[in-house]
Amino acid sequence: MPPYIYIIGVGRRLGRLWLWAVLWSLSATLHGQPLALLDTIARNNPTLRASQATLQAAEAANRADTRLPDPEAEVAYLIGSPSGVPGRTNVSLTQSLDWGVLTKRRRMLAEAGDRTAAAQHREARQQVLGEALQQLVQLVHANRMLSELDSRLTLACQVEQLCQKKLEQGALTELELNKARLNVAMAKADRQRACDERETLLARLCALNGGLPLHCADTLYTLPARELCLADTLLTAARSAAVQGAEAAVSQAQAELKLARTQQWPTFNVGFQGEYIRQNNYSGLSLGLSLPLWGNGRAEVRRRKAELLATQLQLADVQQQAGAQQMQLSQTTRRLLLVADELRQGLSATSNTQLLQRALEAGQISLLDYLLECSFYYSARTAWLEAERDAYLAAAELYALGL
């Protein structure tokens, strides 16, 4: 048996309550703005509001068949023929008895339908909030990159001023000054590009928020990426909306099968009938039943059994895919966090920007050497920021499974 299949079974029986307790405690202690914005988006998103209305309509529809059908009343006046034959009045009142209602199996089916509708709503919520969380991680990265590019632009302007002074002193050529000016222009272009990307991300978030404006200037990821990928049991105990939806479909198919079995039984009608003729009245109770001779009920049972088997196979497939997805996301998050940690440690141990600037001022290195060294250092910092972003994007997808 593959190990993740075994772990899924163990998680469903033992780890479910622990998982939600951990996720609840994590969300309760995280008050960062990016995660707090998810609640705002959940309230204002038009897709989720429509999904909530659809859920309420589905719940109302599921309750429509949980009562007995309305009784039927009939009154007929028959004129006598030939002339002189007294007229006759017939009165009938009947009530059909539905075994599905009497055995409460229709109510069980309605409750299963409610669970299916709730799972579909949760899946829509998970999809919308998962997309919003991805955009928020991208926005935090854009804020970090914008802060980084501001520092690079400031340093480029300082180098340009230094080169201008050296040119006036005759220690630098006009060609090298042009390189410093080009470096400033490139820094400004990179910063403007980062600003445009940030505005695009904000526009997407506003669209998810129902067109209402949002603001987020955070430069720290408040997502519990490391906690989410520390324990495999935490992941395998998670139940995504797709798994819950498949489980609800199985429950609904089982309820439909039970109801179909009651439909094989003869249907009873009870009522009152009266026949009233001048000076001769007849009245009493009536009882009728259907005769299930043609096997329609048996055919319906066979159909429901086939549908139940299909939903059970779909559930097993969804559980397997969910377990594989969770493990893959966990491993990806863990690997990217390790890469980001290694890059951060390397950058903190080899920060050469101040040394390079002092060496340039002292004339120990040329401007070209300075720009090449800075370009290499900036590339490393960009790689670190992107590795952290990618790690938190994977963690966001993992975290969204519990929304």
N, C-alpha and C positions, 0 to 999 in steps of 0.2 A: 504494500500500500504506500503511495507517495506520502512523504512526511507532512506536507501541508494539508492533505485530506484528513489525516489523523488529528492534526492540530485544530483544524476547523471544527471537528466533532467535539473535541475536548473544550474548545472555547465556547461553543454553543451551550454546553452543559454547565461549565464551571466558571468561565471567565466573563460572562455577560455583565453581571452586576458590577464586578470590579472595574471593567472597562469604562462603563458610564460614570462610575464614581470618580475615576481618575480624570476623565475628560471634563467632568463637571468642575472638579477642583482646579484643573488647569485653567478653564475658561473663567472661573470665578476670581482667580488671582491675576489675570491678565487684563489690565485696564488701559493698554495702549490704544491710541486713536485708530490705527488700521482695523483692529478687530472690533472695536466699538462701532465703527461705521457699518459693519455687517448688519447690526440690528436696525439701523436707519434704512439701509437698502431693503431689508426684509419687510419693513413696514410700507415702503413707498414703491416697490417694484410693481409695475402693472401686470407682469406675467404672474407673479405670486398672488396678487389680489384677484385676478381672474381664476387662478387655480383654487383659491380659497372659496370663491363663489361656486365653482364647479363641484367642489367637495360637498358643500352644503346642499346643492341640488341633488347630487348623487345619494346623499344620506336620506333626503326626503323621498326620492324615488324608491329607495330600498324599502321604505316603510309603507309604500302604497299597497303592497300585496300581503300584508301581515294580518288583515282582518277578513272576516267572512264576507262573501259577496252579498250585495243588498238583496233583500227579499223581493219577490215578484208578486204583484197583485193584479187580478184580472176580474172584470165585471162584464157580463154579456147579457143582453136582453134579446130573446128569440121570440119572434111574432108567430103565433099559432096559425096553422092552415089545415083544412079549409076554415071558412068563417065559423066562428063559434068556439073553436079550439082555444083554450086559454093560453096566454103568453107564458114564457118561462124565463126566469132570471137565474143565471149561473154566476157564482162568486168563487174565486180561487185565490188562495194566498199560499205561496210556497217559499221555502228557504232551502238553498243548496248547502250541503255540509262538505267543506273542504278538509280532507284529512291532513293536508299540509299545515293548515291553520290550527286544527284541533290538536295535532301532535307537536306543535310549536316548531316544526321544521322550517316553515317559512320565516319565522323570526330568526332562527339560527342562520338561515341563508342571508337575511338582511344584515345581521351583524357581521357575517363574513364579507358581504359586499361593502360594508362600512370600512372594514379593515383594508380591503383592496383599494378603495377610493382614498383612504388616508395614506396608504403607501405610495400611490401615484402622486398625491400632493407633496409628500415628503421628497419624492424623487425630483419633482420640479423645483422644489426649494433647494435641494442639494445641488442641482445643476446651476441654478441662478447664483446662489451664494458661493459655490465653488468657482464660477467664473469671476465673480466680484473679488474673491480672495486672491485669485491669480492677478487680477488687475491691481489690487492693493500692493501686492508684493512687487510688481513691476513699478508702481508709483514710488514706493520706498526706495527702490534701486535708482530710479530717476532722480529722486532727491539727493541720494548719496553721490551720484555721478555729477549732479549740478554743483554740489559743494566741492567736490574734487576738482572740477573744471574751473570753479571760481579761484581756487588756490593756484592752479596752473596759470590762469590768466594773470593773476597778481604777480606771480613770479616772473612771467614773461615780460610784463611791463617793467618790472625792476631791472631785468637784464637789458631791455631796450634803453632805459635811462642810463645804465652803466655804459653801454656801448656808445651812446651819444656823448658822454663825458670823455670816454677814451678817444673818440674821433676828434673832439675839440683839442685834446692833448696831443694828438698826432700818434697815438699808440694803436690806432685801429683804422682800417680802410673803410671807404664808403660801401664797398661790396659786403663786408661783414656786418655793417649796420643794417643793410637791406635784409640780410638773413635774420637779424633780430626782429626787424619789423614784420617780416613774413611769419616768423614764429608767433608774434602777437596776433596777427590776422588769423592764423590757423587756430589759435586758442580761442579767439572770439567766435569763429565759425563753429568750433566744436561745442562751445557753450550755448550758442543759439540753437544748434541742432538738438541739444539735450533739453532746452526749454520747449522746443516744439514737440518733442516726444512726450514731455511731461504734460503739456496742454492736451495732447491727444488722449493720454491715459485718463486725465480728469474728465474729458468729454465723454469717454466711454463709461466712466463711473457715474456721471450725471445721468446718462441714458438709462443705466441700470437702476438709478434712484428715482425713476419716474420723471426725469427732466429737472429735478431740483438740484441746486448747486451743492457741491461737496468741497471740503478743504482738508488737505492732509499734507503737512510739512515734516512728518516724522522721517528720521534717518536711521531708526532702529527697528529691526524686525521683532515684533512682539509674539510671533508664532512659536510654539514650543517644539521646534524641529528636533532638538536632541532628545527630548523626552519621548517623542512619538516613535523614534527609531531605536530606542534603547532595549525594549523588551519585545521579543517576538510574540509572546502570549498576548500582549496588549493589542497587537495588530490582528492576530488571528481571531481574537474574541470580538473584534469590531464587526458590526452588521450594517452593511451599506443599505441604501434605499432600494437598490436593485434586488438584494437578497430578501429584504422584508417584503417587497412587492411579489417576488416569486413565492414566498411562503404564504402570503395572503391569497394568491391565486390557487395554491393547493388547497387551502382551507375552504375557499369558495367552491372549488370543484367537488370537494368532499360533501359540502352542504347540499349542492345541487344533486349529487348522486343519491343522498338520503331522501331528498324531496321527490326525486323521480321514482324511487321505490314505493312511496306512498301513493303515487299517481296510478300504480297498477291496481290498487284496491277499488272495489265498486264504489261509485259515488252515490250518496244517499240524498234524497230530497224529502223533506217533511213539510206538511202544510195542512191547510184547512180548505175544504171544498163544500160548497152548498148549491143546491138546486131547488128553486122556489117556483112552485106552480100554484095557481089559485086553489086554496084549501088543501094543498099537498106540498109539504116542504121536506126536503132531504138535506142533511148536512152531517159532516163528520171529518175525521182526520184522514190524511192521505200520506202514503209512503211510496217513494219510487227509488229505483236504483239503476245504475248503468251496468251493462253487461260487457266486461272487457274480453270480447271474443276474438278480436283481430290482432292482438299482440302489439298494439301501439305503445302501451306502457313498457313492455319488455324491450322494444326497440329503443325507446328513450333511455332505459337503464343501460343498455349496451353502449349507446352514444356517450353517456355521462362517464362510464367506466373508461372508455378510450380517452376522453378529455382529461380525466384525473391522471391517467398514466402519463399523458403528454406533459401536464404541468409538473408532475413529480420529476420527470427527466429534465425539464427545463430548470427546476430548482437545483438539482444536482450540478447541472452545467454552470448556473450562475454562481453557486457557492464555490465551485472550483476556480472559476475565473476571478471572483472577488478575492479569494485567498492568494492566488498567483499575483494579482495586481497589487495587493497590499504588501506582499513580500518584495516585489520588484521596486515599488516606491520606497520602501524602507531601506533597501540596499542602495538604491540610487542616492537617497538623502544622506545616508551614512558616508558613502564614498565622496560625494561632493563636499560634505562638511570637512572631511579629512584633507581634501585638496585645498579648500579655503584656509584651513588652519595652518597647513604647511606654508602656503603663500604668505599668510599674515606674519607668521614667525620669521620667515626669510626676509620679508620687507622690514620688519622692526629691527632685525639684526644688521641690515645693510642699507640703512637710510642715508643716501649720499647727497641729497639735494643741497644741504647747507655746506658740505665740504666742496661740492662742485662750484657753488657760487663764490665761496672764498678763494678757491683756486683760480676761477676766472678773473676775479678782482685783482689777484696778485700776479696775473699774467702767466701762471704756471701751465695753463692749458689754453688751447685756442677755442674760439667760439664754436667752431664746427664740432670739436671734441665734446664740448659742453652740451650742445644740442643732441648729439648722438647718445651720450650717457643719459640725459634726461628722457629721451625717447624710449630707451630700453627700460628705465625705471618706471616711466608712466605706463608702458605696456604691461609690466608686471603688476602694477596696482590695478589696472583695468581688468586683468585676468583674475585677480583676487576678488574684486567686486562682482564680476560676472559669475564666478564660481559660487559665491555666497548667494547671489540671486537665484541661480539654477537649483541650489540645494533647498532654498526656501520655497521655490516653485513646486518642487517635488513634495516637500513637506506640506504645502498648502493643499495639494491634491489629496494627500493622505489625510490631512485634517478634515477636509470637506466630506470624507466618507462618514464622519460622525455627526454632521450637521443635520 
